[in-house]
Every structure is written in structure tokens, then in C-alpha cells.
Amino acid sequence: MQIGEYIIMYVSINHYFINQYFKEAIVMIRLVAGNAGEGKTKSLIKMANDAVNITDGHIVYLDCDSSHMLQLKHQIRYTNISDYPISDYKEFFGFMCGILSEDNDISEIYADGLLKLARVNDLDTSYELIDKLKALSDKFNVRFVFSINCNTDVLPDYLKEFIVA
């Protein structure tokens, strides 16, 4: 081996260990919470667009209409969830499982308005959905970033640990 091959091998091995370290250190569910008009969607779009430059995997963005599709970079797969007959959080969870089963290279999923998309009417009933999504995230090494339209003061304690903005 020549010196250049040793350097490339060293960098590749260190890159692998650094990636493994950060994958374990990264919180896999993140929430952008706030009242209507506080810029949650804008923050979510910026986070998704920024992730294109950082992540090695594919990115999915879920919304209930197509109004923000053109604000996302073309590498992000945009899905208008209102095209699908989802009536409760269990069907939403099944939809998320379907997205992940279709593409094993997904590393991040962004969803604008989690409670609306999952048809959750009460924050207290969202525990089971968040718990299932956390297990899915851990199993498939996928980061979920959701926006929630509510005041951060009324968030249940189990959701407060995931708040980023």
C-alpha cells in the first residue's frame, strides 16, 4: 500500500466511527411546537432543506396540502397526505410504516402538523403514537421531525423532551 491509500483508509474508518457516534447522539424524534402563525412550517422547511446537505439518506416531507412543495429542495420527496384515506393515528402509523418499507434509505421524515395529519384531537392521546414512532425510529434509524400546533406550556411532559424550537 502507498501512503495515499493509508490516508484514505484512515479517513474512511474515522468517518465511519464519527457517523456511528453521532447517530447514537442524535435525538431521533424532534418537535417544533407553537401557536398558529409562529413560523413552525417555515422552520420545518428550513430544517428539511438544510438536512439535504448533511444526511446521506433520503428525506421525506409530509403535509396536508401542496402549498409548500415548491419551497423544498428537489431532493426531498414531498407527499400530500390528504390524498390518502387516513382517519386516525393508527392508520397514520401504518402509513409511516409503509413509507419506510418502500425505501430503506430514508433517514429523515418531516411532517407538518402531526396532530392534524394523524387525526389526533387530544394531546393526551398522542402518547401511544409517539411511543410507536419512537420504536420505529430506533429500529430503522430514522429521524422524525414534526410540527405541532399548540402552546408549549400545555404540552404533556412526555413530549417536552423532544422540543427543539
C-alpha positions as CSV (number, residue, x, y, z in Angstrom):
1,M,0.0,0.0,0.0
2,Q,1.1,3.5,-0.7
3,I,0.8,6.4,1.8
4,G,-2.2,7.8,0.0
5,E,-4.1,4.6,0.4
6,Y,-3.3,4.5,4.1
7,I,-4.7,8.1,4.5
8,I,-7.9,7.3,2.6
9,M,-8.3,4.1,4.7
10,Y,-7.7,6.1,7.9
11,V,-10.2,8.8,6.9
12,S,-12.8,6.3,5.9
13,I,-12.5,4.4,9.2
14,N,-12.7,7.6,11.2
15,H,-15.7,8.8,9.2
16,Y,-17.5,5.5,10.0
17,F,-16.8,5.9,13.7
18,I,-17.7,9.5,13.8
19,N,-21.0,8.8,11.9
20,Q,-21.8,5.9,14.4
21,Y,-21.1,8.2,17.3
22,F,-23.4,11.0,16.0
23,K,-26.2,8.6,15.1
24,E,-26.3,7.5,18.7
25,A,-26.1,11.0,20.0
26,I,-28.8,12.4,17.7
27,V,-32.3,12.7,19.1
28,M,-34.5,10.7,16.7
29,I,-37.8,12.5,17.4
30,R,-37.9,16.2,17.3
31,L,-40.8,18.6,17.8
32,V,-41.3,22.2,16.6
33,A,-44.2,23.4,18.7
34,G,-46.0,26.7,18.9
35,N,-49.2,28.5,18.2
36,A,-50.6,29.3,14.8
37,G,-48.5,31.9,13.0
38,E,-45.3,31.4,14.9
39,G,-43.3,30.1,11.9
40,K,-43.3,26.4,12.6
41,T,-43.7,25.5,8.9
42,K,-41.0,27.9,7.9
43,S,-38.6,26.3,10.5
44,L,-39.6,22.8,9.4
45,I,-38.9,23.6,5.7
46,K,-35.6,25.2,6.6
47,M,-34.6,22.1,8.7
48,A,-35.5,19.8,5.8
49,N,-33.6,21.8,3.2
50,D,-30.6,22.0,5.5
51,A,-30.7,18.3,6.0
52,V,-30.2,17.6,2.3
53,N,-26.6,18.9,2.7
54,I,-25.9,16.8,5.8
55,T,-27.6,13.4,5.6
56,D,-26.5,10.5,3.4
57,G,-30.1,9.1,3.3
58,H,-33.3,10.1,1.6
59,I,-35.7,12.8,3.1
60,V,-39.5,12.7,3.1
61,Y,-41.7,15.7,3.8
62,L,-45.4,15.1,4.7
63,D,-48.0,17.9,4.5
64,C,-51.8,18.1,4.2
65,D,-51.7,20.1,1.0
66,S,-49.3,21.0,-1.8
67,S,-48.8,24.7,-0.9
68,H,-45.2,24.3,0.4
69,M,-44.0,21.8,-2.2
70,L,-42.0,24.4,-4.2
71,Q,-40.2,25.7,-1.1
72,L,-38.4,22.4,-0.7
73,K,-35.3,21.3,-2.5
74,H,-35.9,18.8,-5.3
75,Q,-34.1,16.0,-3.5
76,I,-36.8,15.9,-0.8
77,R,-39.7,13.6,-1.5
78,Y,-42.9,15.5,-0.9
79,T,-46.1,13.7,-0.1
80,N,-49.6,15.3,0.2
81,I,-51.1,13.1,2.9
82,S,-54.7,14.3,2.2
83,D,-54.6,12.1,-0.9
84,Y,-54.8,9.0,1.3
85,P,-57.7,7.9,3.5
86,I,-56.3,8.3,7.0
87,S,-58.9,8.6,9.7
88,D,-56.9,8.0,13.0
89,Y,-53.4,7.8,14.4
90,K,-53.3,4.0,13.9
91,E,-53.8,4.4,10.2
92,F,-51.2,7.2,10.2
93,F,-48.7,4.9,11.9
94,G,-49.4,2.3,9.3
95,F,-48.8,4.9,6.6
96,M,-45.5,5.8,8.1
97,C,-44.5,2.1,8.2
98,G,-45.5,1.9,4.5
99,I,-43.3,4.8,3.6
100,L,-40.3,3.2,5.4
101,S,-40.9,-0.2,3.9
102,E,-40.9,1.3,0.4
103,D,-37.5,2.9,0.8
104,N,-34.8,1.5,3.1
105,D,-32.6,4.6,2.5
106,I,-34.9,7.1,4.3
107,S,-33.0,8.8,7.1
108,E,-35.4,11.6,7.9
109,I,-39.1,12.2,7.8
110,Y,-40.6,15.7,8.3
111,A,-44.3,16.1,9.0
112,D,-46.0,19.5,9.1
113,G,-48.9,19.4,11.7
114,L,-48.5,16.0,13.3
115,L,-51.8,16.2,15.2
116,K,-53.7,17.2,12.1
117,L,-52.1,14.6,9.9
118,A,-52.6,11.8,12.4
119,R,-56.1,12.9,13.2
120,V,-55.3,13.3,16.9
121,N,-57.8,15.5,18.7
122,D,-56.3,15.5,22.2
123,L,-52.6,15.8,23.1
124,D,-53.0,13.3,25.9
125,T,-54.0,10.6,23.5
126,S,-50.8,11.2,21.4
127,Y,-48.7,9.2,23.8
128,E,-49.3,5.8,22.1
129,L,-48.5,7.3,18.6
130,I,-45.3,9.0,19.8
131,D,-44.2,5.8,21.6
132,K,-44.8,3.7,18.4
133,L,-42.9,6.3,16.3
134,K,-40.0,6.3,18.8
135,A,-39.8,2.5,18.5
136,L,-39.9,2.7,14.7
137,S,-37.3,5.4,14.7
138,D,-35.0,3.3,16.9
139,K,-35.4,0.2,14.9
140,F,-34.9,1.7,11.4
141,N,-32.6,4.6,12.4
142,V,-34.9,7.2,11.1
143,R,-35.2,10.7,12.5
144,F,-38.8,12.1,12.7
145,V,-39.2,15.9,12.9
146,F,-42.8,17.0,13.5
147,S,-44.5,20.4,13.9
148,I,-47.3,20.6,16.5
149,N,-49.8,23.4,16.6
150,C,-50.2,24.1,20.3
151,N,-48.8,26.3,23.1
152,T,-45.6,24.7,24.5
153,D,-46.9,25.4,28.1
154,V,-49.7,22.8,27.6
155,L,-47.6,20.1,26.1
156,P,-47.6,16.9,28.2
157,D,-44.2,16.1,29.9
158,Y,-43.5,13.1,27.6
159,L,-43.5,15.5,24.6
160,K,-41.4,18.3,26.2
161,E,-38.2,16.2,25.9
162,F,-38.5,16.3,22.1
163,I,-38.9,20.1,21.6
164,V,-36.3,21.8,19.5
165,A,-38.0,25.1,18.6
